[in-house]
Amino acid sequence: MVKRIIPCLDTKHGKLVKGVHFVDIKEVGDPAEFAEKYDEQGADELVVLDIAATPEGKPTFIEVVKRVSERISIPLAVGGGIRSVEDAERVMDAGADKVSANTAAVKNPDLLTELSNEFGSESVVSAVDAKKLSEDKWEVYASGGKKPTGVDMIDWVKEVESKGAGEILYTGLHTDGTQEGYDLKGTRAISEAVNIPIIASGGAGNLEHVYEALTEGKADAALAASIFHYGTYTVKEVKEFLQERGVDVRL
C-alpha cells in the first residue's frame, strides 16, 4: 500500500501558526502560500485545522479554506469547529474534500454517522487526540487537547469506525510539537484495533521519525508541520528517504 505524506497547516484568525503541546502558538506565515509550496513538493494531501475554532472566527476560516483550495490540486482535509453537517457543508463548499471532527464527535458520536451518510465515509476523518496513561492505555482528550474525557482510546477508535469514519488522524498529545518522534505505540495500537487507515500525527522531528511511524507504528500516512514549515526538510526529501528504505511512496 502506498504511504502518504501530509503537511498540516494549523491556522488561527487566518494565519498559519505552530505550537508545542497545543500551546505556545507562534505565527508562521500565510497558509495558502505554504499550501501551494507543499503541493509543488509532492505532498499527497493537506490538512488545514482551525485551532481557534470559535463561531466568530468561522468566516475568516472559510476564507482560508477557499484560498488554500484554489492553489492546490491535491485532496484537502479540513477540521476545527466542525459540529454539524451544516458546518461540514460550508467547508466542503469552500473546497475541502474531507472533514475532520474531534470534540463534537466525542460529545455526539452519531455526528460521524450523519457526516458519513451525507458525504461518504471516505470524506470523514475522525481526529483522535490522546495521552498515554500507562504502557497500554491512552485517554482521549477534547477541546484542542485541553480536556480529558475519561474515554479509553482503543474503545473510542473502534466506535468511530463503527459510526462511519473512513480514516483516523491520531495525535499523541505527549509527543505533539516536541519533534522527538511520534507516539509509535499508540499509533500501532490503533492500527491493530481498526480496519480503516491511520494518519500518525504529533512529534515529527527528523526523517527517521516519519519512517518509524509508517513501519513500526503501522500508520498509512504521516502528518507533519514543523519540519516542513521551518524548511528542515521538503516533502520530496522525506519521500526520497522513505523510498530508499523500501517504503512505497508516490514520488
C-alpha positions in Angstrom: 0.0 0.0 0.0 1.3 3.5 -1.0 2.0 5.5 2.1 1.1 9.2 2.2 2.9 12.3 3.5 0.6 15.0 4.7 1.7 18.5 5.7 -0.6 20.1 8.4 -1.5 23.8 8.4 -2.8 25.0 11.8 -4.5 28.3 11.4 -5.7 31.0 13.8 -7.5 34.1 12.7 -6.4 33.4 9.1 -2.7 33.0 9.8 -0.6 29.8 9.7 0.6 29.1 13.3 2.6 26.4 15.1 2.6 25.4 18.8 4.1 22.8 21.2 1.7 20.5 23.1 -1.1 22.6 21.6 0.2 25.8 23.3 3.0 28.4 22.9 1.5 29.4 19.5 3.7 31.3 17.0 2.7 32.8 13.7 4.5 31.3 10.7 3.0 32.9 7.6 0.3 32.7 5.0 -1.5 29.3 4.8 -2.3 29.5 1.1 1.4 30.2 0.2 2.6 27.3 2.3 -0.1 25.0 0.8 1.0 25.8 -2.7 4.6 25.1 -1.9 3.8 21.7 -0.3 1.7 20.7 -3.4 4.6 21.6 -5.6 6.9 19.5 -3.4 4.8 16.4 -3.9 2.5 16.3 -0.8 -0.2 13.6 -1.1 -2.8 15.6 0.8 -3.1 18.6 3.1 -4.8 19.1 6.4 -6.0 22.5 7.4 -7.1 23.0 11.0 -8.7 26.0 12.6 -7.2 25.9 16.1 -9.3 28.9 17.2 -12.5 27.1 16.0 -14.7 29.8 17.5 -18.0 30.7 15.9 -16.8 34.3 15.4 -13.8 33.0 13.6 -15.7 30.9 11.1 -15.9 33.4 8.2 -12.2 34.0 8.4 -11.5 30.3 8.4 -13.8 29.6 5.4 -11.9 32.3 3.5 -8.6 30.4 4.4 -10.1 27.1 3.1 -11.1 28.8 -0.2 -7.7 30.4 -0.7 -5.9 27.2 0.1 -8.1 25.0 -2.1 -7.7 27.4 -5.1 -3.9 27.0 -5.0 -3.6 23.2 -4.7 -4.6 20.2 -6.8 -4.3 17.5 -4.0 -7.0 16.4 -1.6 -7.7 18.8 1.3 -9.0 17.8 4.7 -10.4 20.5 7.0 -11.1 20.4 10.7 -11.7 22.6 13.7 -15.1 23.5 14.9 -17.0 21.0 12.7 -20.1 20.5 14.9 -22.8 19.7 12.3 -23.5 18.6 8.7 -24.0 22.3 8.0 -20.5 23.2 9.3 -19.1 20.4 7.1 -21.1 21.6 4.1 -19.6 25.1 4.5 -16.0 23.9 4.3 -16.9 21.4 1.5 -18.4 24.3 -0.5 -15.2 26.3 0.2 -13.1 23.5 -1.4 -12.5 20.8 1.2 -12.5 17.1 0.1 -12.7 15.7 3.6 -13.8 16.9 7.0 -12.3 16.1 10.3 -14.3 16.0 13.5 -13.0 15.6 17.1 -14.6 17.3 20.1 -18.1 17.4 18.6 -17.8 13.7 17.8 -16.7 12.8 21.3 -19.8 14.7 22.6 -22.1 13.1 19.9 -20.6 10.1 18.1 -23.7 10.0 15.8 -22.3 13.1 14.1 -19.8 10.8 12.4 -22.7 8.7 11.0 -24.5 11.8 9.8 -21.4 13.1 8.1 -20.7 9.7 6.6 -24.3 9.4 5.3 -24.1 12.9 3.8 -20.6 12.9 2.2 -19.4 9.2 2.2 -17.2 7.6 4.8 -14.1 8.3 2.6 -14.7 12.0 3.3 -14.9 11.7 7.1 -11.8 11.8 9.3 -12.1 11.2 13.0 -9.4 13.2 14.7 -8.3 11.5 17.9 -6.2 13.3 20.5 -5.0 11.1 23.3 -2.5 11.0 26.1 -0.7 7.9 27.3 -1.7 6.8 30.8 0.3 3.6 31.1 2.1 1.0 28.9 -1.0 0.0 27.0 -3.6 2.6 28.0 -4.5 6.0 26.5 -7.1 8.6 27.4 -9.0 10.6 24.7 -8.8 14.4 25.1 -11.2 17.0 23.6 -11.2 20.8 23.1 -7.8 21.0 21.3 -6.1 18.7 23.7 -7.2 20.6 26.8 -10.0 18.4 28.3 -9.6 14.8 29.5 -12.7 12.8 28.6 -12.2 9.6 30.6 -12.8 7.7 27.4 -10.4 4.9 26.5 -8.7 5.5 23.2 -8.9 1.9 21.9 -12.6 1.7 22.7 -13.1 5.1 21.1 -11.4 4.3 17.8 -13.5 1.1 17.4 -16.6 3.2 18.0 -15.6 5.9 15.4 -15.0 3.1 12.9 -18.4 1.6 13.6 -20.1 5.1 13.3 -18.8 5.6 9.8 -15.4 7.4 10.0 -13.3 6.4 7.0 -10.0 7.4 8.5 -8.4 8.2 11.9 -6.0 11.1 12.5 -4.2 10.2 15.7 -2.2 12.8 17.6 -0.3 11.8 20.7 -0.6 14.8 23.0 2.5 13.8 24.9 4.6 13.9 21.7 2.9 16.8 19.8 5.3 19.6 18.7 8.2 18.0 20.6 10.0 16.9 17.3 11.1 13.9 19.3 9.1 11.3 17.4 5.5 10.2 17.1 3.7 8.1 19.7 4.5 4.8 17.9 2.9 2.5 20.5 -0.4 4.5 20.4 -0.4 4.6 16.6 0.3 0.9 16.3 -2.3 0.1 18.9 -5.0 2.0 16.9 -3.8 0.4 13.6 -4.2 -3.1 15.1 -7.6 -2.3 16.6 -9.4 -1.0 13.4 -9.5 -1.6 9.7 -9.5 1.9 8.4 -6.4 4.0 7.5 -4.5 5.7 10.3 -2.7 9.0 9.9 0.1 9.5 12.5 0.5 13.0 13.9 2.4 14.8 16.6 6.1 14.8 17.0 8.0 14.5 13.7 11.5 16.0 14.1 13.5 14.0 11.5 13.3 11.6 8.6 13.7 8.6 10.9 10.6 9.5 12.9 8.5 9.5 9.7 9.9 6.2 8.7 9.2 4.7 12.2 5.6 5.9 12.1 4.9 4.2 8.8 6.7 1.0 9.7 6.9 0.3 13.4 3.7 2.4 14.0 1.9 0.7 11.1 0.4 4.1 10.0 -0.9 4.5 6.5 0.1 8.2 6.4 2.3 10.6 8.4 1.3 14.1 9.1 3.9 16.7 10.0 4.1 20.5 10.4 7.3 21.9 12.0 9.8 20.0 9.8 8.1 21.4 6.7 7.1 24.9 7.9 10.7 25.7 9.1 12.3 24.2 6.0 14.1 21.4 7.8 13.0 19.1 5.0 10.9 19.3 1.9 8.2 16.7 1.2 10.3 15.4 -1.6 13.3 14.8 0.7 11.1 12.9 3.1 9.7 10.7 0.3 13.1 10.0 -1.2 14.4 8.9 2.2 11.4 6.6 2.7 11.7 5.1 -0.8 15.4 4.4 -0.2 14.3 2.3 2.8 11.8 0.4 0.9 8.6 2.3 1.8 6.2 2.6 -1.1 5.5 6.3 -1.7 4.4 8.4 -4.7 7.4 10.5 -6.0 
